[in-house]
Amino acid sequence: MAVQLDPQLLEILRCPSPDHAPLRPGTVDDADADMLTCTECGRGYPVQDGIPVLLLDEAVPPPGGLAG
């Protein structure tokens, strides 16, 4: 199921890593995944019950390891 977040909320959410890049719904491999993916570092953040879990400890590393 695709991430269903208010577009205004998605517009202001940022990756909690130091670069604070924007997030996009889904993953590189699955646009319908319940994840938000950082446009800079590639970390994936799960969305559980409609709530983004924006904790670095809970992030899924990008394919091929962490960038930056």
mmCIF file of the N, C-alpha and C atoms, coordinates in Angstrom:
data_MODEL
# 
_entry.id   MODEL 
# 
loop_
_atom_site.group_PDB 
_atom_site.id 
_atom_site.type_symbol 
_atom_site.label_atom_id 
_atom_site.label_alt_id 
_atom_site.label_comp_id 
_atom_site.label_asym_id 
_atom_site.label_entity_id 
_atom_site.label_seq_id 
_atom_site.pdbx_PDB_ins_code 
_atom_site.Cartn_x 
_atom_site.Cartn_y 
_atom_site.Cartn_z 
_atom_site.occupancy 
_atom_site.B_iso_or_equiv 
_atom_site.pdbx_formal_charge 
_atom_site.auth_seq_id 
_atom_site.auth_comp_id 
_atom_site.auth_asym_id 
_atom_site.auth_atom_id 
_atom_site.pdbx_PDB_model_num 
ATOM 1   N N  . MET A 1 1  ? 0.842  -1.179 0.000  1.00 0.00 ? 1  MET A N  1 
ATOM 2   C CA . MET A 1 1  ? 0.000  0.000  0.000  1.00 0.00 ? 1  MET A CA 1 
ATOM 3   C C  . MET A 1 1  ? 0.887  1.243  0.000  1.00 0.00 ? 1  MET A C  1 
ATOM 4   N N  . ALA A 1 2  ? 0.560  2.177  -0.821 1.00 0.00 ? 2  ALA A N  1 
ATOM 5   C CA . ALA A 1 2  ? 1.346  3.412  -0.935 1.00 0.00 ? 2  ALA A CA 1 
ATOM 6   C C  . ALA A 1 2  ? 1.155  4.294  0.297  1.00 0.00 ? 2  ALA A C  1 
ATOM 7   N N  . VAL A 1 3  ? 2.161  5.084  0.595  1.00 0.00 ? 3  VAL A N  1 
ATOM 8   C CA . VAL A 1 3  ? 2.103  6.022  1.712  1.00 0.00 ? 3  VAL A CA 1 
ATOM 9   C C  . VAL A 1 3  ? 1.036  7.067  1.423  1.00 0.00 ? 3  VAL A C  1 
ATOM 10  N N  . GLN A 1 4  ? 0.133  7.258  2.372  1.00 0.00 ? 4  GLN A N  1 
ATOM 11  C CA . GLN A 1 4  ? -0.935 8.235  2.232  1.00 0.00 ? 4  GLN A CA 1 
ATOM 12  C C  . GLN A 1 4  ? -0.736 9.336  3.275  1.00 0.00 ? 4  GLN A C  1 
ATOM 13  N N  . LEU A 1 5  ? 0.018  10.361 2.938  1.00 0.00 ? 5  LEU A N  1 
ATOM 14  C CA . LEU A 1 5  ? 0.237  11.488 3.835  1.00 0.00 ? 5  LEU A CA 1 
ATOM 15  C C  . LEU A 1 5  ? -0.295 12.758 3.186  1.00 0.00 ? 5  LEU A C  1 
ATOM 16  N N  . ASP A 1 6  ? -0.700 13.681 4.011  1.00 0.00 ? 6  ASP A N  1 
ATOM 17  C CA . ASP A 1 6  ? -1.148 14.978 3.524  1.00 0.00 ? 6  ASP A CA 1 
ATOM 18  C C  . ASP A 1 6  ? -0.014 15.600 2.703  1.00 0.00 ? 6  ASP A C  1 
ATOM 19  N N  . PRO A 1 7  ? -0.291 16.067 1.498  1.00 0.00 ? 7  PRO A N  1 
ATOM 20  C CA . PRO A 1 7  ? 0.766  16.661 0.666  1.00 0.00 ? 7  PRO A CA 1 
ATOM 21  C C  . PRO A 1 7  ? 1.514  17.807 1.346  1.00 0.00 ? 7  PRO A C  1 
ATOM 22  N N  . GLN A 1 8  ? 0.809  18.598 2.164  1.00 0.00 ? 8  GLN A N  1 
ATOM 23  C CA . GLN A 1 8  ? 1.478  19.697 2.870  1.00 0.00 ? 8  GLN A CA 1 
ATOM 24  C C  . GLN A 1 8  ? 2.454  19.161 3.915  1.00 0.00 ? 8  GLN A C  1 
ATOM 25  N N  . LEU A 1 9  ? 2.102  18.068 4.578  1.00 0.00 ? 9  LEU A N  1 
ATOM 26  C CA . LEU A 1 9  ? 3.001  17.454 5.552  1.00 0.00 ? 9  LEU A CA 1 
ATOM 27  C C  . LEU A 1 9  ? 4.219  16.885 4.833  1.00 0.00 ? 9  LEU A C  1 
ATOM 28  N N  . LEU A 1 10 ? 3.994  16.179 3.745  1.00 0.00 ? 10 LEU A N  1 
ATOM 29  C CA . LEU A 1 10 ? 5.099  15.599 2.985  1.00 0.00 ? 10 LEU A CA 1 
ATOM 30  C C  . LEU A 1 10 ? 6.057  16.684 2.490  1.00 0.00 ? 10 LEU A C  1 
ATOM 31  N N  . GLU A 1 11 ? 5.519  17.840 2.175  1.00 0.00 ? 11 GLU A N  1 
ATOM 32  C CA . GLU A 1 11 ? 6.338  18.953 1.694  1.00 0.00 ? 11 GLU A CA 1 
ATOM 33  C C  . GLU A 1 11 ? 7.307  19.475 2.763  1.00 0.00 ? 11 GLU A C  1 
ATOM 34  N N  . ILE A 1 12 ? 6.927  19.388 4.037  1.00 0.00 ? 12 ILE A N  1 
ATOM 35  C CA . ILE A 1 12 ? 7.796  19.926 5.089  1.00 0.00 ? 12 ILE A CA 1 
ATOM 36  C C  . ILE A 1 12 ? 8.655  18.866 5.783  1.00 0.00 ? 12 ILE A C  1 
ATOM 37  N N  . LEU A 1 13 ? 8.318  17.582 5.633  1.00 0.00 ? 13 LEU A N  1 
ATOM 38  C CA . LEU A 1 13 ? 9.124  16.534 6.270  1.00 0.00 ? 13 LEU A CA 1 
ATOM 39  C C  . LEU A 1 13 ? 10.515 16.482 5.655  1.00 0.00 ? 13 LEU A C  1 
ATOM 40  N N  . ARG A 1 14 ? 11.512 16.268 6.505  1.00 0.00 ? 14 ARG A N  1 
ATOM 41  C CA . ARG A 1 14 ? 12.901 16.185 6.060  1.00 0.00 ? 14 ARG A CA 1 
ATOM 42  C C  . ARG A 1 14 ? 13.587 15.024 6.753  1.00 0.00 ? 14 ARG A C  1 
ATOM 43  N N  . CYS A 1 15 ? 14.615 14.515 6.136  1.00 0.00 ? 15 CYS A N  1 
ATOM 44  C CA . CYS A 1 15 ? 15.434 13.449 6.692  1.00 0.00 ? 15 CYS A CA 1 
ATOM 45  C C  . CYS A 1 15 ? 16.090 13.963 7.980  1.00 0.00 ? 15 CYS A C  1 
ATOM 46  N N  . PRO A 1 16 ? 16.136 13.140 9.030  1.00 0.00 ? 16 PRO A N  1 
ATOM 47  C CA . PRO A 1 16 ? 16.766 13.587 10.277 1.00 0.00 ? 16 PRO A CA 1 
ATOM 48  C C  . PRO A 1 16 ? 18.295 13.560 10.246 1.00 0.00 ? 16 PRO A C  1 
ATOM 49  N N  . SER A 1 17 ? 18.885 13.095 9.149  1.00 0.00 ? 17 SER A N  1 
ATOM 50  C CA . SER A 1 17 ? 20.347 13.119 9.037  1.00 0.00 ? 17 SER A CA 1 
ATOM 51  C C  . SER A 1 17 ? 20.813 14.568 8.882  1.00 0.00 ? 17 SER A C  1 
ATOM 52  N N  . PRO A 1 18 ? 22.093 14.844 9.064  1.00 0.00 ? 18 PRO A N  1 
ATOM 53  C CA . PRO A 1 18 ? 22.581 16.231 9.037  1.00 0.00 ? 18 PRO A CA 1 
ATOM 54  C C  . PRO A 1 18 ? 22.268 17.027 7.766  1.00 0.00 ? 18 PRO A C  1 
ATOM 55  N N  . ASP A 1 19 ? 22.072 16.366 6.621  1.00 0.00 ? 19 ASP A N  1 
ATOM 56  C CA . ASP A 1 19 ? 21.801 17.131 5.398  1.00 0.00 ? 19 ASP A CA 1 
ATOM 57  C C  . ASP A 1 19 ? 20.349 17.613 5.310  1.00 0.00 ? 19 ASP A C  1 
ATOM 58  N N  . HIS A 1 20 ? 19.431 17.001 6.085  1.00 0.00 ? 20 HIS A N  1 
ATOM 59  C CA . HIS A 1 20 ? 18.021 17.406 6.149  1.00 0.00 ? 20 HIS A CA 1 
ATOM 60  C C  . HIS A 1 20 ? 17.379 17.523 4.770  1.00 0.00 ? 20 HIS A C  1 
ATOM 61  N N  . ALA A 1 21 ? 17.604 16.539 3.930  1.00 0.00 ? 21 ALA A N  1 
ATOM 62  C CA . ALA A 1 21 ? 17.048 16.544 2.573  1.00 0.00 ? 21 ALA A CA 1 
ATOM 63  C C  . ALA A 1 21 ? 15.564 16.168 2.593  1.00 0.00 ? 21 ALA A C  1 
ATOM 64  N N  . PRO A 1 22 ? 14.828 16.540 1.551  1.00 0.00 ? 22 PRO A N  1 
ATOM 65  C CA . PRO A 1 22 ? 13.415 16.169 1.447  1.00 0.00 ? 22 PRO A CA 1 
ATOM 66  C C  . PRO A 1 22 ? 13.238 14.653 1.364  1.00 0.00 ? 22 PRO A C  1 
ATOM 67  N N  . LEU A 1 23 ? 12.041 14.192 1.695  1.00 0.00 ? 23 LEU A N  1 
ATOM 68  C CA . LEU A 1 23 ? 11.690 12.780 1.624  1.00 0.00 ? 23 LEU A CA 1 
ATOM 69  C C  . LEU A 1 23 ? 10.678 12.581 0.517  1.00 0.00 ? 23 LEU A C  1 
ATOM 70  N N  . ARG A 1 24 ? 10.707 11.390 -0.080 1.00 0.00 ? 24 ARG A N  1 
ATOM 71  C CA . ARG A 1 24 ? 9.711  11.054 -1.099 1.00 0.00 ? 24 ARG A CA 1 
ATOM 72  C C  . ARG A 1 24 ? 9.050  9.731  -0.721 1.00 0.00 ? 24 ARG A C  1 
ATOM 73  N N  . PRO A 1 25 ? 7.802  9.545  -1.108 1.00 0.00 ? 25 PRO A N  1 
ATOM 74  C CA . PRO A 1 25 ? 7.104  8.296  -0.776 1.00 0.00 ? 25 PRO A CA 1 
ATOM 75  C C  . PRO A 1 25 ? 7.704  7.097  -1.495 1.00 0.00 ? 25 PRO A C  1 
ATOM 76  N N  . GLY A 1 26 ? 7.629  5.931  -0.851 1.00 0.00 ? 26 GLY A N  1 
ATOM 77  C CA . GLY A 1 26 ? 8.089  4.683  -1.444 1.00 0.00 ? 26 GLY A CA 1 
ATOM 78  C C  . GLY A 1 26 ? 9.595  4.534  -1.380 1.00 0.00 ? 26 GLY A C  1 
ATOM 79  N N  . THR A 1 27 ? 10.085 3.518  -2.106 1.00 0.00 ? 27 THR A N  1 
ATOM 80  C CA . THR A 1 27 ? 11.516 3.258  -2.209 1.00 0.00 ? 27 THR A CA 1 
ATOM 81  C C  . THR A 1 27 ? 11.924 3.283  -3.675 1.00 0.00 ? 27 THR A C  1 
ATOM 82  N N  . VAL A 1 28 ? 13.198 3.154  -3.928 1.00 0.00 ? 28 VAL A N  1 
ATOM 83  C CA . VAL A 1 28 ? 13.689 3.130  -5.307 1.00 0.00 ? 28 VAL A CA 1 
ATOM 84  C C  . VAL A 1 28 ? 13.086 1.946  -6.061 1.00 0.00 ? 28 VAL A C  1 
ATOM 85  N N  . ASP A 1 29 ? 12.984 0.808  -5.386 1.00 0.00 ? 29 ASP A N  1 
ATOM 86  C CA . ASP A 1 29 ? 12.484 -0.410 -6.025 1.00 0.00 ? 29 ASP A CA 1 
ATOM 87  C C  . ASP A 1 29 ? 10.970 -0.575 -5.976 1.00 0.00 ? 29 ASP A C  1 
ATOM 88  N N  . ASP A 1 30 ? 10.302 0.108  -5.040 1.00 0.00 ? 30 ASP A N  1 
ATOM 89  C CA . ASP A 1 30 ? 8.867  -0.082 -4.856 1.00 0.00 ? 30 ASP A CA 1 
ATOM 90  C C  . ASP A 1 30 ? 8.195  1.241  -4.479 1.00 0.00 ? 30 ASP A C  1 
ATOM 91  N N  . ALA A 1 31 ? 7.586  1.874  -5.443 1.00 0.00 ? 31 ALA A N  1 
ATOM 92  C CA . ALA A 1 31 ? 6.931  3.172  -5.208 1.00 0.00 ? 31 ALA A CA 1 
ATOM 93  C C  . ALA A 1 31 ? 5.746  3.057  -4.263 1.00 0.00 ? 31 ALA A C  1 
ATOM 94  N N  . ASP A 1 32 ? 5.217  1.840  -4.059 1.00 0.00 ? 32 ASP A N  1 
ATOM 95  C CA . ASP A 1 32 ? 4.071  1.635  -3.187 1.00 0.00 ? 32 ASP A CA 1 
ATOM 96  C C  . ASP A 1 32 ? 4.458  1.166  -1.787 1.00 0.00 ? 32 ASP A C  1 
ATOM 97  N N  . ALA A 1 33 ? 5.742  1.106  -1.485 1.00 0.00 ? 33 ALA A N  1 
ATOM 98  C CA . ALA A 1 33 ? 6.189  0.653  -0.163 1.00 0.00 ? 33 ALA A CA 1 
ATOM 99  C C  . ALA A 1 33 ? 5.762  1.653  0.910  1.00 0.00 ? 33 ALA A C  1 
ATOM 100 N N  . ASP A 1 34 ? 5.506  1.146  2.108  1.00 0.00 ? 34 ASP A N  1 
ATOM 101 C CA . ASP A 1 34 ? 5.148  2.006  3.246  1.00 0.00 ? 34 ASP A CA 1 
ATOM 102 C C  . ASP A 1 34 ? 6.418  2.575  3.861  1.00 0.00 ? 34 ASP A C  1 
ATOM 103 N N  . MET A 1 35 ? 7.110  3.375  3.081  1.00 0.00 ? 35 MET A N  1 
ATOM 104 C CA . MET A 1 35 ? 8.380  3.980  3.479  1.00 0.00 ? 35 MET A CA 1 
ATOM 105 C C  . MET A 1 35 ? 8.444  5.388  2.914  1.00 0.00 ? 35 MET A C  1 
ATOM 106 N N  . LEU A 1 36 ? 9.245  6.217  3.554  1.00 0.00 ? 36 LEU A N  1 
ATOM 107 C CA . LEU A 1 36 ? 9.651  7.503  2.993  1.00 0.00 ? 36 LEU A CA 1 
ATOM 108 C C  . LEU A 1 36 ? 11.150 7.387  2.775  1.00 0.00 ? 36 LEU A C  1 
ATOM 109 N N  . THR A 1 37 ? 11.624 7.822  1.620  1.00 0.00 ? 37 THR A N  1 
ATOM 110 C CA . THR A 1 37 ? 13.033 7.695  1.276  1.00 0.00 ? 37 THR A CA 1 
ATOM 111 C C  . THR A 1 37 ? 13.666 9.065  1.128  1.00 0.00 ? 37 THR A C  1 
ATOM 112 N N  . CYS A 1 38 ? 14.842 9.221  1.731  1.00 0.00 ? 38 CYS A N  1 
ATOM 113 C CA . CYS A 1 38 ? 15.578 10.476 1.632  1.00 0.00 ? 38 CYS A CA 1 
ATOM 114 C C  . CYS A 1 38 ? 16.099 10.653 0.212  1.00 0.00 ? 38 CYS A C  1 
ATOM 115 N N  . THR A 1 39 ? 15.917 11.840 -0.332 1.00 0.00 ? 39 THR A N  1 
ATOM 116 C CA . THR A 1 39 ? 16.361 12.117 -1.697 1.00 0.00 ? 39 THR A CA 1 
ATOM 117 C C  . THR A 1 39 ? 17.872 12.321 -1.775 1.00 0.00 ? 39 THR A C  1 
ATOM 118 N N  . GLU A 1 40 ? 18.533 12.473 -0.627 1.00 0.00 ? 40 GLU A N  1 
ATOM 119 C CA . GLU A 1 40 ? 19.985 12.700 -0.613 1.00 0.00 ? 40 GLU A CA 1 
ATOM 120 C C  . GLU A 1 40 ? 20.755 11.454 -0.192 1.00 0.00 ? 40 GLU A C  1 
ATOM 121 N N  . CYS A 1 41 ? 20.488 10.928 0.995  1.00 0.00 ? 41 CYS A N  1 
ATOM 122 C CA . CYS A 1 41 ? 21.282 9.806  1.514  1.00 0.00 ? 41 CYS A CA 1 
ATOM 123 C C  . CYS A 1 41 ? 20.692 8.450  1.154  1.00 0.00 ? 41 CYS A C  1 
ATOM 124 N N  . GLY A 1 42 ? 19.420 8.392  0.774  1.00 0.00 ? 42 GLY A N  1 
ATOM 125 C CA . GLY A 1 42 ? 18.791 7.148  0.363  1.00 0.00 ? 42 GLY A CA 1 
ATOM 126 C C  . GLY A 1 42 ? 18.245 6.297  1.492  1.00 0.00 ? 42 GLY A C  1 
ATOM 127 N N  . ARG A 1 43 ? 18.364 6.759  2.744  1.00 0.00 ? 43 ARG A N  1 
ATOM 128 C CA . ARG A 1 43 ? 17.798 5.987  3.852  1.00 0.00 ? 43 ARG A CA 1 
ATOM 129 C C  . ARG A 1 43 ? 16.285 5.920  3.700  1.00 0.00 ? 43 ARG A C  1 
ATOM 130 N N  . GLY A 1 44 ? 15.715 4.785  4.127  1.00 0.00 ? 44 GLY A N  1 
ATOM 131 C CA . GLY A 1 44 ? 14.274 4.617  4.116  1.00 0.00 ? 44 GLY A CA 1 
ATOM 132 C C  . GLY A 1 44 ? 13.732 4.676  5.530  1.00 0.00 ? 44 GLY A C  1 
ATOM 133 N N  . TYR A 1 45 ? 12.629 5.372  5.713  1.00 0.00 ? 45 TYR A N  1 
ATOM 134 C CA . TYR A 1 45 ? 11.994 5.507  7.013  1.00 0.00 ? 45 TYR A CA 1 
ATOM 135 C C  . TYR A 1 45 ? 10.604 4.875  6.936  1.00 0.00 ? 45 TYR A C  1 
ATOM 136 N N  . PRO A 1 46 ? 10.331 3.907  7.814  1.00 0.00 ? 46 PRO A N  1 
ATOM 137 C CA . PRO A 1 46 ? 9.031  3.229  7.749  1.00 0.00 ? 46 PRO A CA 1 
ATOM 138 C C  . PRO A 1 46 ? 7.880  4.156  8.123  1.00 0.00 ? 46 PRO A C  1 
ATOM 139 N N  . VAL A 1 47 ? 6.734  3.871  7.546  1.00 0.00 ? 47 VAL A N  1 
ATOM 140 C CA . VAL A 1 47 ? 5.500  4.561  7.908  1.00 0.00 ? 47 VAL A CA 1 
ATOM 141 C C  . VAL A 1 47 ? 4.606  3.501  8.526  1.00 0.00 ? 47 VAL A C  1 
ATOM 142 N N  . GLN A 1 48 ? 4.318  3.652  9.827  1.00 0.00 ? 48 GLN A N  1 
ATOM 143 C CA . GLN A 1 48 ? 3.529  2.672  10.559 1.00 0.00 ? 48 GLN A CA 1 
ATOM 144 C C  . GLN A 1 48 ? 2.214  3.292  10.994 1.00 0.00 ? 48 GLN A C  1 
ATOM 145 N N  . ASP A 1 49 ? 1.120  2.692  10.572 1.00 0.00 ? 49 ASP A N  1 
ATOM 146 C CA . ASP A 1 49 ? -0.222 3.202  10.876 1.00 0.00 ? 49 ASP A CA 1 
ATOM 147 C C  . ASP A 1 49 ? -0.374 4.658  10.465 1.00 0.00 ? 49 ASP A C  1 
ATOM 148 N N  . GLY A 1 50 ? 0.233  5.020  9.336  1.00 0.00 ? 50 GLY A N  1 
ATOM 149 C CA . GLY A 1 50 ? 0.120  6.378  8.809  1.00 0.00 ? 50 GLY A CA 1 
ATOM 150 C C  . GLY A 1 50 ? 1.045  7.391  9.453  1.00 0.00 ? 50 GLY A C  1 
ATOM 151 N N  . ILE A 1 51 ? 1.940  6.922  10.337 1.00 0.00 ? 51 ILE A N  1 
ATOM 152 C CA . ILE A 1 51 ? 2.851  7.827  11.041 1.00 0.00 ? 51 ILE A CA 1 
ATOM 153 C C  . ILE A 1 51 ? 4.288  7.542  10.621 1.00 0.00 ? 51 ILE A C  1 
ATOM 154 N N  . PRO A 1 52 ? 4.990  8.517  10.035 1.00 0.00 ? 52 PRO A N  1 
ATOM 155 C CA . PRO A 1 52 ? 6.391  8.312  9.653  1.00 0.00 ? 52 PRO A CA 1 
ATOM 156 C C  . PRO A 1 52 ? 7.273  8.168  10.898 1.00 0.00 ? 52 PRO A C  1 
ATOM 157 N N  . VAL A 1 53 ? 8.117  7.160  10.893 1.00 0.00 ? 53 VAL A N  1 
ATOM 158 C CA . VAL A 1 53 ? 9.067  6.934  11.988 1.00 0.00 ? 53 VAL A CA 1 
ATOM 159 C C  . VAL A 1 53 ? 10.408 7.521  11.536 1.00 0.00 ? 53 VAL A C  1 
ATOM 160 N N  . LEU A 1 54 ? 10.641 8.778  11.876 1.00 0.00 ? 54 LEU A N  1 
ATOM 161 C CA . LEU A 1 54 ? 11.816 9.502  11.394 1.00 0.00 ? 54 LEU A CA 1 
ATOM 162 C C  . LEU A 1 54 ? 12.943 9.467  12.424 1.00 0.00 ? 54 LEU A C  1 
ATOM 163 N N  . LEU A 1 55 ? 13.376 8.258  12.740 1.00 0.00 ? 55 LEU A N  1 
ATOM 164 C CA . LEU A 1 55 ? 14.476 8.043  13.673 1.00 0.00 ? 55 LEU A CA 1 
ATOM 165 C C  . LEU A 1 55 ? 15.630 7.387  12.917 1.00 0.00 ? 55 LEU A C  1 
ATOM 166 N N  . LEU A 1 56 ? 16.821 7.931  13.049 1.00 0.00 ? 56 LEU A N  1 
ATOM 167 C CA . LEU A 1 56 ? 17.973 7.348  12.357 1.00 0.00 ? 56 LEU A CA 1 
ATOM 168 C C  . LEU A 1 56 ? 18.186 5.898  12.757 1.00 0.00 ? 56 LEU A C  1 
ATOM 169 N N  . ASP A 1 57 ? 17.911 5.560  14.017 1.00 0.00 ? 57 ASP A N  1 
ATOM 170 C CA . ASP A 1 57 ? 18.076 4.181  14.486 1.00 0.00 ? 57 ASP A CA 1 
ATOM 171 C C  . ASP A 1 57 ? 17.101 3.214  13.817 1.00 0.00 ? 57 ASP A C  1 
ATOM 172 N N  . GLU A 1 58 ? 15.977 3.712  13.327 1.00 0.00 ? 58 GLU A N  1 
ATOM 173 C CA . GLU A 1 58 ? 14.963 2.873  12.679 1.00 0.00 ? 58 GLU A CA 1 
ATOM 174 C C  . GLU A 1 58 ? 15.075 2.900  11.155 1.00 0.00 ? 58 GLU A C  1 
ATOM 175 N N  . ALA A 1 59 ? 15.982 3.698  10.618 1.00 0.00 ? 59 ALA A N  1 
ATOM 176 C CA . ALA A 1 59 ? 16.113 3.846  9.167  1.00 0.00 ? 59 ALA A CA 1 
ATOM 177 C C  . ALA A 1 59 ? 16.654 2.578  8.524  1.00 0.00 ? 59 ALA A C  1 
ATOM 178 N N  . VAL A 1 60 ? 16.209 2.346  7.294  1.00 0.00 ? 60 VAL A N  1 
ATOM 179 C CA . VAL A 1 60 ? 16.691 1.223  6.490  1.00 0.00 ? 60 VAL A CA 1 
ATOM 180 C C  . VAL A 1 60 ? 17.756 1.787  5.553  1.00 0.00 ? 60 VAL A C  1 
ATOM 181 N N  . PRO A 1 61 ? 18.983 1.215  5.607  1.00 0.00 ? 61 PRO A N  1 
ATOM 182 C CA . PRO A 1 61 ? 20.037 1.742  4.731  1.00 0.00 ? 61 PRO A CA 1 
ATOM 183 C C  . PRO A 1 61 ? 19.676 1.555  3.259  1.00 0.00 ? 61 PRO A C  1 
ATOM 184 N N  . PRO A 1 62 ? 20.185 2.426  2.402  1.00 0.00 ? 62 PRO A N  1 
ATOM 185 C CA . PRO A 1 62 ? 19.904 2.291  0.971  1.00 0.00 ? 62 PRO A CA 1 
ATOM 186 C C  . PRO A 1 62 ? 20.619 1.067  0.402  1.00 0.00 ? 62 PRO A C  1 
ATOM 187 N N  . PRO A 1 63 ? 20.144 0.561  -0.735 1.00 0.00 ? 63 PRO A N  1 
ATOM 188 C CA . PRO A 1 63 ? 20.851 -0.548 -1.379 1.00 0.00 ? 63 PRO A CA 1 
ATOM 189 C C  . PRO A 1 63 ? 22.290 -0.153 -1.645 1.00 0.00 ? 63 PRO A C  1 
ATOM 190 N N  . GLY A 1 64 ? 23.217 -1.001 -1.302 1.00 0.00 ? 64 GLY A N  1 
ATOM 191 C CA . GLY A 1 64 ? 24.635 -0.719 -1.523 1.00 0.00 ? 64 GLY A CA 1 
ATOM 192 C C  . GLY A 1 64 ? 25.296 0.017  -0.362 1.00 0.00 ? 64 GLY A C  1 
ATOM 193 N N  . GLY A 1 65 ? 24.599 0.188  0.758  1.00 0.00 ? 65 GLY A N  1 
ATOM 194 C CA . GLY A 1 65 ? 25.189 0.843  1.926  1.00 0.00 ? 65 GLY A CA 1 
ATOM 195 C C  . GLY A 1 65 ? 24.839 2.320  1.983  1.00 0.00 ? 65 GLY A C  1 
ATOM 196 N N  . LEU A 1 66 ? 25.257 2.945  3.067  1.00 0.00 ? 66 LEU A N  1 
ATOM 197 C CA . LEU A 1 66 ? 24.954 4.363  3.271  1.00 0.00 ? 66 LEU A CA 1 
ATOM 198 C C  . LEU A 1 66 ? 25.754 5.249  2.355  1.00 0.00 ? 66 LEU A C  1 
ATOM 199 N N  . ALA A 1 67 ? 25.077 6.205  1.806  1.00 0.00 ? 67 ALA A N  1 
ATOM 200 C CA . ALA A 1 67 ? 25.739 7.250  1.000  1.00 0.00 ? 67 ALA A CA 1 
ATOM 201 C C  . ALA A 1 67 ? 25.958 8.459  1.903  1.00 0.00 ? 67 ALA A C  1 
ATOM 202 N N  . GLY A 1 68 ? 27.143 9.002  1.874  1.00 0.00 ? 68 GLY A N  1 
ATOM 203 C CA . GLY A 1 68 ? 27.417 10.210 2.630  1.00 0.00 ? 68 GLY A CA 1 
ATOM 204 C C  . GLY A 1 68 ? 27.392 9.962  4.081  1.00 0.00 ? 68 GLY A C  1 
# 
